Structures are given as structure tokens and as C-alpha cells.
Amino acid sequence: MDDAGTYLYAVASDVAVPCPEGLKGVAGRDVRAIAQSGLVAYVSTVPLEQFGEEPLRRSMEDLDWLGATAHAHHRVVEAVARLGPVAPVRLVTVYSGEEQVRRLLEERHDDFADTLARVAGRQEWGVKAYVVKTEAAPVAPEPAAEEPASPGTAYLKRRQASLRTREESWRDAGARAERIHDVLRCVAVASRRHRAQDPQLSGRDEWMVLNGAYLVDEERAEEFARALDDLRGQGIELELTGPWAPYSFTVLEEGGPR
């Protein structure tokens, strides 16, 4: 169908077939499985009037649409991940049709197989670290001088002192976040540091100084959580999320999406 595309959620080994019954994906579309070369792709047929290049460019600026689409995408990936190792694909990856997806599975078979082997028996955990934004420390009054500084000069000095305090607080928090990351990655088999989230996405007013993802063997999950608990305090709040499908450790340059 020229007016429809094939939306790809994830790739798994064909032992995960069939697709979970009744599973719905983006835009409420049914999810189905495409098997090829010992792999299976989980897809939906979507209208290009919503998921074509130009409509997507507009929709990606709509946070409500983006949030709903990401939620539906994640729901499918998590459902598939319960069946076995899975390689999630980037959000809104749309191909021209089923045949193009089959070619992807055939041409990139070894890449997908290596990725699935790497994440088998492992889960992704997310760790975010926040630090309270401190107010600038009060500035000590200047010693009495023969000619007191003008109000403008005094304001600039207070402003400079405030900026120095904020910079020092940020550097100190960054150093602590680095230490936290170093400890956690020693328990994990792989780690990634993502960009700090905008407060609109995190819903927090505090500074985010760490947004990390950690691939952890399932049998070491409790050890990972204990290591995190030992790092709490010191003016930093730690947030643990997961376990997730291994989004941060399975990204391939899929090639050929419409």
C-alpha cells in the first residue's frame, strides 16, 4: 500500500515468535511478527499521512503526541522483552513495507545476532542523580575604606561572588556524580552516560548531574541496588529505575528507513 508504512519496534531471535496476542502499538495499531533469517521483527502497519516524513517532522514538535507515541512504543518493546532477549529500535523508525524489513533482517543478521547475544540474561537499569540548587553564600562585607564603593560596584562584586559559588557547587556535584558512575559501572557489564534531561522532562527543579544507563547481569541486580544504596547521601539524591529492555545498548544504524 503506497499510503502505508511499516513501523518497526524491535528485533528478537525467532524463538520469541509468536507476537503476544492482542498487542497494540502506536496509533492503536495491531502488532505482528515478521520472521526472516532466524530473526523476528515486531511491526505495525501505519498510515503515512501520520508517519510519513513531513507529518513526522511536525509531530515530533508536539510533546503530547511524542509522549503518547513513546509510551506505545515502549509498551510493545517491554511485552516482547518478556519473551527473551530483544534489540529495541529507535522511536518512529518507519520502513516502506514488509519486504524492506525482511531485507534488513537478512542483511544485518550478524549485527542483530551479536547484539542479542550480548544482552541475553541482562537488564538495563537507569540511575539519575540530582543535587539541590544552592543559594549563593552571603558575601562578607568589604572592610571600611576611605571612599566606599558605589552601589553599582558593590552589586557587581556580590554578583561575581554568587557566580563563583554556583560554579564551585556545580563542579563539586559533577565530581561526586563521576565517582558514583565509576562505582556502578564496576558492577555492570556496560554503561552509558546520557545527556541530563531538561526539567520539563524530568519534572524536577534540581540539577541533574548524572543520567546513566547500566547493563547488569540478572543475577547481580541486587548487588547493583546495594551498591547504589551505599552511595546515597552527600547532598545528592539518587533515583533508580528499571529494569528495562536494553535500549541504551542495542542501537544499530538500521539503514533504509523511509
N, C-alpha and C positions, 0 to 999 in steps of 0.2 A: 504494500500500500504506500503510495507516494506521500500521503498525508499523515503517515505514522512512522514513528521511530522505535527503536528497541533500547530501553533503559536498562543498564547493567548495574547490579548491586554488588555482586561478589562472585568469586570463583572458588570452587572446592574440588576435592577429588570425587570421582564418580561413586564412591562408596556412600556419599551423603544423599544420593538420589533415593526417593523422590522428594519433590518440594513439599514442605509442610502444607497440609490440606487447609484450604480457605485463607491462605496468607494473602494479605492485601499490601500493596506498596504505595508509591507516590500517586497522587491524584485518585486514590482509591482503586487503582488498577490491580487485577489479579497478577500474582507472581507465578512464573512457571520455570522449569529447568530445561536447559539445552545441554545435552551431553555430546562430547566430542573428544576424541584422543585421550580417554581416561580422565577427563576433567568434566566439570559441570558448571555452567554459568547460570546464575539466577537473574531473571529478567522480567520486565513488564513491557507490554506494548503501550506506547504513549502518543498522544496527538502532537504533531509538530506545531500546531497553532499555539501550543503552550510550551513545548520543549524544543522547538527549533532554535536556531542560533540567535535570531533577533528577539523573539519573545523571551528567551532566557536572559539575554543581556538586560532587558528591562526588569524581569522578575527578580534577578539577583540583587537588585537595589531595594526590593521590598522585604523588610525584615520579617514581617508576618508570614509571607509566602515562603521565604527561605527557612524559617524555623519549622513550619509545618512539613516542608519537603525533607529537611534534615531528619526530623523525627520519624517520618515514614521510612526513609532510607535506613536509619539506624534500627528500626523495628525489624526489618527484613534481615539485616545482617546478623542481629542477635539471635533471631529464630534459626537461621542457618548454622550459626556458630554452635548451637546446642547439638547439632548432628555430628560435628567433627571439625578439624582444622579448616579455617576459612581465610581467604585473602579478600578483604573488603576493597572495593574500587572507589575512586574519588566520587564525591557527590555530583549529581547530574552529568554522568557520563552516558551519552546517548549515541547509538550507532544507527546506521541507515536501515538495518534489518537483521534478521536472524543469521543469514549467510555470512555477514561481516563478523558477527560474534563467533561463529564456528571457525572462521579463518583465524581470528585472534587466538582461540584456544589451541589451534593446531600449530600456528607459527610461534607462539610464546609458551608452548607446552613446558619446556625445560625451566624457564624462568618461574612459571607458576608452581611447578613441582618442587623446585628448590625452596621457594617461599613457604609453601605449605609444610614441607618437612621441617623448616626452621622454627615454625610457630607451633608445631604439634606438641601437645601436652603443656602448653604455656599460655599465660593470660597477660593482658595488658592492665596495668594499674596506673592511675593518674594521681599525681601529687601537686598540689598548689600551695604556695607559701605566701602569706600576707603579713605585712608589717603596718602597724598603725602610723598614720601620718602625724609626726610630732610637730608641735608648735615650736617656733624659734625660741631659744633660750633668751631670757631678758638680757639686755646689754648693760654692762656696768657703766655707770655714769663717768663722763670724762673728768679728769682732775681739773680743778679750777684753773683757769688761765687768765692772763691779763685781759684778753679780749675774747669773750665767749663766742663759740661758733654760731653762725647764722642758723635759723631754723631749717633752711634748705640743706646745709652741710650736715647738720645733726640727723636729718631724715635719711640722707644717703648713707651715713655711717651705720644707722640702725638697719637699713635695707641690706647693706653688704654683709653685716653680721648674721642676719636672718638667712640669707642665701648660703653662707658658709655652713651654718648649722644644718640646713636641709641637705646640702651636698654631702656633708660628713655622715648624716644619718643614712642617706641612700647608699653610700659606699660601704658602711658597716653592715647594713642589711644585705647588700649584694654578696659580701664576703661570707656571711652566715649561710645564705642560700647556696653558695658554691660548696660549702662544707657538707650541707645536707645532701646535695646531689651526689657528692663523692661517696658518701656512706651508702646511699640507696643503690647506686649503680654497682656497688660491690656485691650486693645480694642478687641483682638482676643479671640476666644473660645479655641484655642490650638495653640501651636507654636513649632517649631523645629529649632535647630541651626545645620546647615550642616558645613562640613569642608570647609575652604577657598579654592577657586578654584585656580588651577595653572594658572599663567599668560598666558600660551598658550591657555587655555580655556576661560579665562575672556577677553583676548585681552587688558588688562590694565597693565601698568607698576607700578601703585601704589600698596601699601599694601592693601589687602582685610582683614578687621578686623571683618566683620560681613557678614555672608551668612545665612540669616534667612528665614524661611517659616512660614506663619501665616494663619490660617484658620479663616475666618471672615464671619459673617452673612452678607448676601447680602445687607440688609438694613443699615448696618453700614460701608459699603465700603467708602463712602465719609468721614465719621468720621475718619476712619483709615488713609485715604490720608491726611486729615488736620493735624492729629497728627504727621505724618511723616514730613510734611512741617514745622511744628513748631520746629522740631529737626535739621533742616538743618543749615549748617554753623559750626562754631567752628573747622575749619580745616578739617572737614570730608565731603566727597561728598557722598550723598545717592542716590541710584538707585532703583526705584520701578518698578517691573514687574508683569504682570498678567492682569486680573485674569486667573488662570489656573485651570484645573481639579485638584482635591486634591491629587496629587502624594505623598506628604510627610505624609499624614495622613490616608492612606488606605493600607499600605503594610502589607500583610499577608504572613506567611510562607506557600506558596501554597501547597507544598507537592506533590511528584510524578512526577516532570517534567523530561523529558528524557534528 
